[in-house]
């Protein structure tokens, strides 16, 4: 599995998909060919926002699952 890199730009898109599905924390959604659990996405967003506030330009994430 290739690493996934989050940037401030694609984090914005990721957050939009999360918000569309946030009513169901056990649901999944597909982002850039990978499946993410809504409940996990919530914490991933918080973590990434903290990384970006700290000055990180991009962040590699490998936990998302490949979609079919």
C-alpha positions, 0 to 999 in steps of 0.5 A: 500500500502506498503512503497517503499524503495529506496537505491543507488542500486535500484535508479540506476535501477530506473534512467535507466528506467526513461532515457529510457522513458524520451522523454515523460514526460506524460508516465508511467513506472513500477518499482518494481510493481509500476507505476511512471509518467516520469515527477514525476520520474525526480524530485524524482530522484533529491530528492533522489540523494540529500538525498543520498548525505546528508548521508541517506542510504535509503529513503522510498517512498510511492507515486508510484502506484501499477501496475496491 
